[in-house]
């Protein structure tokens, strides 16, 4: 069963250091076209230590992904 966005936010509140949940929320925000929320999720992560390079690469990949196309708009 997939967790709802609300459930994911609750999980993140209980364990803010859990990057698996944080990454899922970032991906959801990007898919919804809400880059500000995605960036907020990155900025509000706990700790001052640098993130592992694999995690940095995943965040970069998510934040630089093209926004989803609006399915109501006609191409061209």
N, CA, C and O atoms as a GROMACS GRO file, in nm:
protein
  304
    1UNK      N    1   0.084  -0.118   0.000
    1UNK     CA    2   0.000   0.000   0.000
    1UNK      C    3   0.088   0.124   0.000
    1UNK      O    4   0.186   0.132   0.074
    2UNK      N    5   0.053   0.220  -0.083
    2UNK     CA    6   0.130   0.344  -0.091
    2UNK      C    7   0.083   0.440   0.016
    2UNK      O    8  -0.036   0.454   0.044
    3UNK      N    9   0.179   0.506   0.076
    3UNK     CA   10   0.148   0.605   0.179
    3UNK      C   11   0.098   0.733   0.113
    3UNK      O   12   0.145   0.771   0.006
    4UNK      N   13   0.002   0.797   0.176
    4UNK     CA   14  -0.047   0.925   0.126
    4UNK      C   15   0.055   1.034   0.159
    4UNK      O   16   0.145   1.014   0.240
    5UNK      N   17   0.040   1.148   0.094
    5UNK     CA   18   0.129   1.260   0.119
    5UNK      C   19   0.122   1.300   0.266
    5UNK      O   20   0.223   1.331   0.328
    6UNK      N   21   0.001   1.300   0.322
    6UNK     CA   22  -0.016   1.334   0.464
    6UNK      C   23   0.060   1.235   0.552
    6UNK      O   24   0.127   1.275   0.647
    7UNK      N   25   0.048   1.107   0.520
    7UNK     CA   26   0.119   1.005   0.598
    7UNK      C   27   0.271   1.023   0.586
    7UNK      O   28   0.344   1.005   0.683
    8UNK      N   29   0.317   1.057   0.467
    8UNK     CA   30   0.461   1.080   0.449
    8UNK      C   31   0.508   1.201   0.530
    8UNK      O   32   0.616   1.196   0.590
    9UNK      N   33   0.428   1.307   0.531
    9UNK     CA   34   0.466   1.424   0.612
    9UNK      C   35   0.469   1.387   0.761
    9UNK      O   36   0.555   1.434   0.835
   10UNK      N   37   0.376   1.304   0.804
   10UNK     CA   38   0.375   1.260   0.944
   10UNK      C   39   0.499   1.176   0.974
   10UNK      O   40   0.560   1.190   1.080
   11UNK      N   41   0.536   1.088   0.880
   11UNK     CA   42   0.657   1.008   0.899
   11UNK      C   43   0.780   1.097   0.907
   11UNK      O   44   0.869   1.075   0.989
   12UNK      N   45   0.784   1.199   0.822
   12UNK     CA   46   0.899   1.290   0.821
   12UNK      C   47   0.906   1.370   0.951
   12UNK      O   48   1.014   1.399   1.002
   13UNK      N   49   0.790   1.406   1.003
   13UNK     CA   50   0.788   1.480   1.130
   13UNK      C   51   0.843   1.393   1.244
   13UNK      O   52   0.912   1.442   1.333
   14UNK      N   53   0.811   1.263   1.240
   14UNK     CA   54   0.861   1.171   1.344
   14UNK      C   55   1.010   1.142   1.327
   14UNK      O   56   1.082   1.120   1.425
   15UNK      N   57   1.056   1.140   1.202
   15UNK     CA   58   1.197   1.106   1.175
   15UNK      C   59   1.251   1.197   1.065
   15UNK      O   60   1.265   1.154   0.950
   16UNK      N   61   1.280   1.324   1.099
   16UNK     CA   62   1.323   1.420   0.996
   16UNK      C   63   1.453   1.383   0.925
   16UNK      O   64   1.481   1.435   0.817
   17UNK      N   65   1.530   1.296   0.984
   17UNK     CA   66   1.656   1.254   0.922
   17UNK      C   67   1.637   1.144   0.818
   17UNK      O   68   1.734   1.102   0.753
   18UNK      N   69   1.514   1.095   0.802
   18UNK     CA   70   1.485   0.984   0.710
   18UNK      C   71   1.478   1.036   0.566
   18UNK      O   72   1.375   1.088   0.522
   19UNK      N   73   1.588   1.022   0.494
   19UNK     CA   74   1.594   1.075   0.358
   19UNK      C   75   1.511   0.993   0.261
   19UNK      O   76   1.477   1.045   0.154
   20UNK      N   77   1.477   0.869   0.291
   20UNK     CA   78   1.392   0.794   0.199
   20UNK      C   79   1.254   0.858   0.191
   20UNK      O   80   1.197   0.870   0.082
   21UNK      N   81   1.201   0.900   0.304
   21UNK     CA   82   1.071   0.969   0.307
   21UNK      C   83   1.085   1.108   0.245
   21UNK      O   84   1.001   1.150   0.166
   22UNK      N   85   1.190   1.179   0.282
   22UNK     CA   86   1.212   1.314   0.231
   22UNK      C   87   1.223   1.313   0.077
   22UNK      O   88   1.166   1.399   0.010
   23UNK      N   89   1.295   1.215   0.022
   23UNK     CA   90   1.309   1.205  -0.123
   23UNK      C   91   1.176   1.175  -0.191
   23UNK      O   92   1.147   1.227  -0.298
   24UNK      N   93   1.094   1.090  -0.129
   24UNK     CA   94   0.962   1.062  -0.186
   24UNK      C   95   0.877   1.188  -0.190
   24UNK      O   96   0.808   1.214  -0.288
   25UNK      N   97   0.883   1.268  -0.083
   25UNK     CA   98   0.807   1.394  -0.080
   25UNK      C   99   0.862   1.494  -0.182
   25UNK      O  100   0.784   1.568  -0.243
   26UNK      N  101   0.992   1.498  -0.199
   26UNK     CA  102   1.052   1.587  -0.299
   26UNK      C  103   1.004   1.546  -0.438
   26UNK      O  104   0.967   1.632  -0.518
   27UNK      N  105   1.006   1.418  -0.467
   27UNK     CA  106   0.960   1.369  -0.598
   27UNK      C  107   0.813   1.403  -0.621
   27UNK      O  108   0.775   1.443  -0.731
   28UNK      N  109   0.731   1.389  -0.518
   28UNK     CA  110   0.589   1.422  -0.530
   28UNK      C  111   0.572   1.571  -0.556
   28UNK      O  112   0.490   1.611  -0.640
   29UNK      N  113   0.648   1.654  -0.486
   29UNK     CA  114   0.639   1.798  -0.506
   29UNK      C  115   0.680   1.836  -0.648
   29UNK      O  116   0.616   1.920  -0.711
   30UNK      N  117   0.786   1.776  -0.699
   30UNK     CA  118   0.832   1.805  -0.835
   30UNK      C  119   0.726   1.764  -0.936
   30UNK      O  120   0.696   1.838  -1.029
   31UNK      N  121   0.669   1.645  -0.917
   31UNK     CA  122   0.564   1.599  -1.009
   31UNK      C  123   0.443   1.691  -1.007
   31UNK      O  124   0.374   1.705  -1.108
   32UNK      N  125   0.418   1.752  -0.894
   32UNK     CA  126   0.305   1.846  -0.882
   32UNK      C  127   0.342   1.986  -0.931
   32UNK      O  128   0.258   2.076  -0.932
   33UNK      N  129   0.469   2.004  -0.971
   33UNK     CA  130   0.513   2.134  -1.020
   33UNK      C  131   0.544   2.233  -0.908
   33UNK      O  132   0.550   2.354  -0.932
   34UNK      N  133   0.565   2.182  -0.787
   34UNK     CA  134   0.590   2.269  -0.671
   34UNK      C  135   0.737   2.263  -0.632
   34UNK      O  136   0.774   2.200  -0.532
   35UNK      N  137   0.821   2.329  -0.710
   35UNK     CA  138   0.965   2.330  -0.682
   35UNK      C  139   0.998   2.399  -0.550
   35UNK      O  140   1.093   2.361  -0.482
   36UNK      N  141   0.919   2.499  -0.512
   36UNK     CA  142   0.943   2.567  -0.384
   36UNK      C  143   0.930   2.469  -0.268
   36UNK      O  144   1.010   2.472  -0.175
   37UNK      N  145   0.830   2.382  -0.272
   37UNK     CA  146   0.814   2.282  -0.166
   37UNK      C  147   0.930   2.184  -0.170
   37UNK      O  148   0.982   2.145  -0.065
   38UNK      N  149   0.972   2.143  -0.287
   38UNK     CA  150   1.084   2.050  -0.299
   38UNK      C  151   1.211   2.111  -0.239
   38UNK      O  152   1.284   2.045  -0.164
   39UNK      N  153   1.236   2.237  -0.271
   39UNK     CA  154   1.354   2.305  -0.216
   39UNK      C  155   1.342   2.321  -0.065
   39UNK      O  156   1.441   2.307   0.007
   40UNK      N  157   1.222   2.350  -0.016
   40UNK     CA  158   1.202   2.363   0.128
   40UNK      C  159   1.235   2.232   0.198
   40UNK      O  160   1.296   2.232   0.306
   41UNK      N  161   1.195   2.121   0.138
   41UNK     CA  162   1.224   1.990   0.198
   41UNK      C  163   1.374   1.965   0.206
   41UNK      O  164   1.421   1.902   0.301
   42UNK      N  165   1.448   2.013   0.109
   42UNK     CA  166   1.594   1.998   0.113
   42UNK      C  167   1.652   2.089   0.220
   42UNK      O  168   1.734   2.045   0.301
   43UNK      N  169   1.611   2.215   0.220
   43UNK     CA  170   1.668   2.313   0.314
   43UNK      C  171   1.637   2.281   0.460
   43UNK      O  172   1.717   2.314   0.548
   44UNK      N  173   1.525   2.218   0.486
   44UNK     CA  174   1.486   2.193   0.626
   44UNK      C  175   1.538   2.059   0.679
   44UNK      O  176   1.498   2.016   0.787
   45UNK      N  177   1.624   1.995   0.604
   45UNK     CA  178   1.679   1.869   0.653
   45UNK      C  179   1.769   1.896   0.773
   45UNK      O  180   1.840   1.996   0.778
   46UNK      N  181   1.766   1.806   0.871
   46UNK     CA  182   1.846   1.827   0.991
   46UNK      C  183   1.993   1.795   0.966
   46UNK      O  184   2.029   1.725   0.872
   47UNK      N  185   2.075   1.847   1.053
   47UNK     CA  186   2.218   1.814   1.050
   47UNK      C  187   2.298   1.913   0.970
   47UNK      O  188   2.249   1.975   0.875
   48UNK      N  189   2.423   1.926   1.008
   48UNK     CA  190   2.514   2.018   0.941
   48UNK      C  191   2.618   1.944   0.856
   48UNK      O  192   2.692   2.007   0.781
   49UNK      N  193   2.623   1.813   0.868
   49UNK     CA  194   2.721   1.736   0.793
   49UNK      C  195   2.682   1.733   0.645
   49UNK      O  196   2.564   1.732   0.612
   50UNK      N  197   2.782   1.730   0.556
   50UNK     CA  198   2.752   1.719   0.413
   50UNK      C  199   2.680   1.587   0.384
   50UNK      O  200   2.705   1.486   0.449
   51UNK      N  201   2.592   1.592   0.288
   51UNK     CA  202   2.520   1.471   0.249
   51UNK      C  203   2.611   1.381   0.166
   51UNK      O  204   2.700   1.430   0.098
   52UNK      N  205   2.589   1.250   0.172
   52UNK     CA  206   2.666   1.160   0.086
   52UNK      C  207   2.645   1.198  -0.062
   52UNK      O  208   2.540   1.249  -0.099
   53UNK      N  209   2.746   1.172  -0.144
   53UNK     CA  210   2.740   1.213  -0.285
   53UNK      C  211   2.623   1.148  -0.359
   53UNK      O  212   2.566   1.210  -0.448
   54UNK      N  213   2.588   1.024  -0.323
   54UNK     CA  214   2.475   0.957  -0.390
   54UNK      C  215   2.345   1.032  -0.362
   54UNK      O  216   2.261   1.047  -0.451
   55UNK      N  217   2.331   1.079  -0.240
   55UNK     CA  218   2.211   1.154  -0.202
   55UNK      C  219   2.210   1.290  -0.270
   55UNK      O  220   2.105   1.336  -0.317
   56UNK      N  221   2.324   1.356  -0.276
   56UNK     CA  222   2.333   1.484  -0.346
   56UNK      C  223   2.296   1.467  -0.493
   56UNK      O  224   2.227   1.552  -0.550
   57UNK      N  225   2.342   1.359  -0.554
   57UNK     CA  226   2.312   1.334  -0.696
   57UNK      C  227   2.163   1.312  -0.717
   57UNK      O  228   2.106   1.362  -0.814
   58UNK      N  229   2.100   1.238  -0.628
   58UNK     CA  230   1.956   1.212  -0.639
   58UNK      C  231   1.876   1.342  -0.624
   58UNK      O  232   1.781   1.366  -0.699
   59UNK      N  233   1.914   1.424  -0.528
   59UNK     CA  234   1.845   1.553  -0.508
   59UNK      C  235   1.862   1.640  -0.632
   59UNK      O  236   1.766   1.701  -0.679
   60UNK      N  237   1.983   1.645  -0.685
   60UNK     CA  238   2.009   1.724  -0.806
   60UNK      C  239   1.922   1.674  -0.921
   60UNK      O  240   1.862   1.753  -0.994
   61UNK      N  241   1.917   1.543  -0.937
   61UNK     CA  242   1.836   1.482  -1.044
   61UNK      C  243   1.689   1.523  -1.030
   61UNK      O  244   1.625   1.560  -1.129
   62UNK      N  245   1.637   1.516  -0.909
   62UNK     CA  246   1.497   1.552  -0.887
   62UNK      C  247   1.471   1.700  -0.911
   62UNK      O  248   1.372   1.736  -0.975
   63UNK      N  249   1.560   1.787  -0.861
   63UNK     CA  250   1.536   1.931  -0.871
   63UNK      C  251   1.561   1.987  -1.010
   63UNK      O  252   1.512   2.095  -1.043
   64UNK      N  253   1.635   1.915  -1.093
   64UNK     CA  254   1.661   1.965  -1.228
   64UNK      C  255   1.576   1.895  -1.333
   64UNK      O  256   1.589   1.922  -1.453
   65UNK      N  257   1.490   1.808  -1.289
   65UNK     CA  258   1.398   1.739  -1.380
   65UNK      C  259   1.302   1.840  -1.442
   65UNK      O  260   1.258   1.933  -1.376
   66UNK      N  261   1.272   1.820  -1.569
   66UNK     CA  262   1.174   1.906  -1.635
   66UNK      C  263   1.039   1.891  -1.566
   66UNK      O  264   1.001   1.780  -1.528
   67UNK      N  265   0.967   2.002  -1.549
   67UNK     CA  266   0.835   1.992  -1.487
   67UNK      C  267   0.741   1.911  -1.574
   67UNK      O  268   0.756   1.909  -1.697
   68UNK      N  269   0.645   1.844  -1.513
   68UNK     CA  270   0.550   1.764  -1.593
   68UNK      C  271   0.469   1.855  -1.684
   68UNK      O  272   0.438   1.969  -1.650
   69UNK      N  273   0.435   1.803  -1.801
   69UNK     CA  274   0.353   1.880  -1.894
   69UNK      C  275   0.211   1.890  -1.842
   69UNK      O  276   0.157   1.795  -1.784
   70UNK      N  277   0.152   2.005  -1.865
   70UNK     CA  278   0.011   2.024  -1.831
   70UNK      C  279  -0.070   1.949  -1.936
   70UNK      O  280  -0.068   1.984  -2.054
   71UNK      N  281  -0.139   1.847  -1.892
   71UNK     CA  282  -0.212   1.762  -1.986
   71UNK      C  283  -0.332   1.833  -2.051
   71UNK      O  284  -0.391   1.781  -2.146
   72UNK      N  285  -0.368   1.950  -2.000
   72UNK     CA  286  -0.479   2.022  -2.058
   72UNK      C  287  -0.436   2.113  -2.172
   72UNK      O  288  -0.519   2.160  -2.250
   73UNK      N  289  -0.304   2.138  -2.184
   73UNK     CA  290  -0.255   2.225  -2.290
   73UNK      C  291  -0.229   2.144  -2.416
   73UNK      O  292  -0.186   2.029  -2.410
   74UNK      N  293  -0.257   2.204  -2.528
   74UNK     CA  294  -0.228   2.141  -2.657
   74UNK      C  295  -0.083   2.169  -2.695
   74UNK      O  296  -0.034   2.279  -2.671
   75UNK      N  297  -0.013   2.071  -2.753
   75UNK     CA  298   0.126   2.096  -2.794
   75UNK      C  299   0.133   2.201  -2.904
   75UNK      O  300   0.041   2.217  -2.985
   76UNK      N  301   0.248   2.272  -2.905
   76UNK     CA  302   0.278   2.367  -3.010
   76UNK      C  303   0.203   2.492  -2.999
   76UNK      O  304   0.219   2.581  -3.082
   0.00000   0.00000   0.00000
